[in-house]
Amino acid sequence: MFKKLALPLLFVFTPLTLHAQDLEEANLQEQTAQQSTPNGYIVDNLYLYVHSGPGKNYRILGSVEAGTAVTITNEQNNDFVRIIDDKNRSGWVESKFVTADPGLKQQVNDLTQQLAVSQEQLTTLQTTMPQLQNDYDSLETQNSELQKTIRDLNQQVELEAQQNQNKVEREQHQLLTYGGAIALGGVLLGVILTLLLSRRKRYDGWS
């Protein structure tokens, strides 16, 4: 009699249990509808199963590869923690297999991305190098022309300064010459006047 009742009850409660797990899974999926920012990683050398609840007896939702970046939530139970994987799936994994430090896989991925960015920058520089070289040559030419113009202007300034100096010296020489001539003329005039006066006195004495 008991066996006859247990079998129908088993068929009744088993779907209810599965349905309850499905509802729990649906609620978790609804809570993670928006993309979260990863703040942890699955440890290296591990292929980890994700369960619908905090325990290995819960249904397996899928798996996460080692080194995958995940979002660690604040929900923990029975040494399990709920995460959101890189496919935006929400599930439970053992806490000991989750770390905040990036593994080798993540480091390789980061370095690969950095290498791609560096390669792109290098390609851009190689593309712009001819234009930069032309700009450099143009600036170099302008620099040479400006230096030549400055030298010419300096030479003109020195020439004008020398011409002004020569002009001042000529004017000073002319002034000295005129002064000497005037002085000499005064001396001669004095001598002539002296001679004339002496001769006049002599004539006056004879008379």
C-alpha positions in Angstrom: 0.0 0.0 0.0 2.8 2.4 0.9 4.7 1.7 -2.2 1.6 2.3 -4.3 1.2 5.8 -2.6 4.9 6.7 -2.6 5.3 6.3 -6.4 2.6 8.9 -7.3 3.9 11.2 -4.6 7.3 11.0 -6.0 6.0 12.0 -9.4 4.2 14.9 -7.8 7.0 16.4 -5.6 9.9 15.9 -8.1 8.4 18.4 -10.7 7.7 20.8 -7.8 11.3 20.7 -6.7 12.6 21.2 -10.2 10.1 24.0 -10.6 11.3 25.7 -7.4 14.9 25.6 -8.6 13.8 27.0 -12.0 12.0 29.9 -10.3 15.1 30.6 -8.2 17.3 30.6 -11.3 14.8 32.9 -13.1 14.9 35.3 -10.2 18.7 35.4 -10.3 18.7 35.9 -14.0 16.3 38.8 -13.6 18.5 40.4 -11.0 21.4 40.4 -13.4 19.6 41.7 -16.4 22.1 44.7 -16.5 25.7 44.0 -17.3 28.0 44.2 -14.2 31.6 45.3 -13.9 33.9 42.3 -13.3 35.8 42.5 -10.0 37.2 38.9 -9.7 38.5 35.9 -11.6 38.2 32.2 -11.7 41.5 30.6 -10.5 43.9 29.2 -13.1 44.0 25.5 -14.1 40.4 24.9 -13.4 37.2 24.1 -15.3 34.5 25.2 -12.9 30.8 24.3 -13.0 28.2 27.0 -12.2 25.2 25.8 -10.1 21.8 27.4 -9.8 22.1 27.5 -6.0 24.7 27.4 -3.2 25.6 23.8 -3.4 26.7 21.0 -5.7 23.3 19.4 -5.4 21.8 22.3 -7.4 21.4 22.1 -11.1 24.4 22.8 -13.3 23.8 25.9 -15.4 27.1 25.7 -17.3 30.8 26.0 -16.8 33.4 28.8 -16.6 36.9 28.5 -17.9 39.9 29.2 -15.7 41.0 32.8 -15.6 37.6 34.2 -16.7 36.8 37.6 -15.4 33.6 37.5 -13.3 31.5 39.8 -11.0 31.6 38.7 -7.4 28.3 39.5 -5.6 27.8 39.9 -1.8 25.7 36.7 -1.7 27.5 33.8 0.0 26.2 30.6 1.5 27.7 27.2 2.3 31.2 28.2 1.1 29.6 29.2 -2.2 29.4 32.7 -3.7 27.1 34.0 -6.4 28.9 35.3 -9.5 28.0 36.8 -12.8 30.2 35.4 -15.6 31.4 37.0 -18.8 28.2 35.8 -20.6 26.1 37.7 -18.0 24.9 34.4 -16.5 24.2 34.3 -12.7 25.1 31.3 -10.7 26.9 29.8 -7.7 30.5 28.5 -7.5 32.7 27.5 -4.6 34.3 30.6 -3.0 37.8 29.0 -2.9 37.9 29.0 -6.7 37.3 32.7 -7.0 40.0 35.3 -6.5 40.3 39.1 -6.8 43.8 38.7 -8.5 43.9 38.3 -12.3 45.3 34.9 -13.4 47.7 34.2 -16.1 45.0 34.0 -18.7 43.7 37.4 -17.8 47.2 38.8 -17.7 47.8 37.4 -21.2 44.5 38.9 -22.4 45.4 42.3 -21.0 48.9 42.2 -22.5 47.5 41.2 -25.8 45.1 44.1 -25.7 47.9 46.5 -24.8 50.0 45.0 -27.7 47.2 45.6 -30.1 46.9 49.2 -28.9 50.6 49.7 -29.2 50.6 48.2 -32.7 47.8 50.5 -33.8 49.7 53.5 -32.4 52.8 52.4 -34.2 50.9 52.0 -37.5 49.4 55.5 -37.1 52.9 56.9 -36.5 54.3 55.1 -39.5 51.4 56.5 -41.6 52.0 60.1 -40.3 55.8 59.9 -40.5 56.1 61.1 -44.1 53.9 64.1 -43.3 55.9 64.8 -40.2 59.1 64.5 -42.2 57.8 67.0 -44.7 56.8 69.4 -41.9 60.2 69.0 -40.4 62.0 69.7 -43.7 59.8 72.8 -44.2 60.5 74.1 -40.7 64.2 73.4 -41.3 64.1 75.5 -44.5 62.3 78.3 -42.8 64.8 78.2 -39.9 67.7 78.5 -42.4 66.1 81.4 -44.2 65.4 83.2 -40.9 69.0 82.7 -39.8 70.2 84.2 -43.1 67.9 87.1 -42.8 69.1 87.7 -39.2 72.8 87.6 -40.4 72.0 90.1 -43.2 70.3 92.4 -40.8 73.2 92.2 -38.4 75.6 93.0 -41.2 73.4 96.0 -42.2 73.3 97.2 -38.6 77.1 96.9 -38.3 77.6 98.7 -41.6 75.3 101.6 -40.6 77.1 101.8 -37.3 80.5 102.0 -39.0 79.2 104.6 -41.5 77.9 106.7 -38.6 81.2 106.3 -36.8 83.1 107.4 -39.9 80.7 110.4 -40.4 81.3 111.5 -36.8 85.1 111.2 -37.2 84.9 113.2 -40.5 82.9 115.9 -38.8 85.3 116.1 -35.9 88.2 116.3 -38.4 86.5 119.1 -40.3 85.9 120.9 -37.0 89.5 120.6 -36.1 90.6 121.7 -39.5 88.3 124.7 -39.5 89.5 125.6 -35.9 93.1 125.3 -36.9 92.6 127.4 -40.0 90.8 130.1 -38.0 93.6 130.1 -35.4 96.3 130.3 -38.1 94.4 133.1 -39.8 94.2 134.9 -36.5 97.9 134.5 -35.9 98.7 135.8 -39.5 96.3 138.6 -39.1 98.0 139.6 -35.8 101.4 139.4 -37.4 100.3 141.6 -40.3 98.7 144.1 -38.0 101.7 144.2 -35.9 104.0 144.8 -38.9 101.7 147.5 -40.3 101.5 149.3 -37.0 105.3 149.1 -36.5 105.9 150.5 -40.0 103.4 153.3 -39.4 105.1 154.4 -36.2 108.4 154.4 -38.1 107.0 156.6 -40.8 105.5 158.9 -38.2 108.9 159.2 -36.5 110.5 160.4 -39.7 108.1 163.1 -40.3 
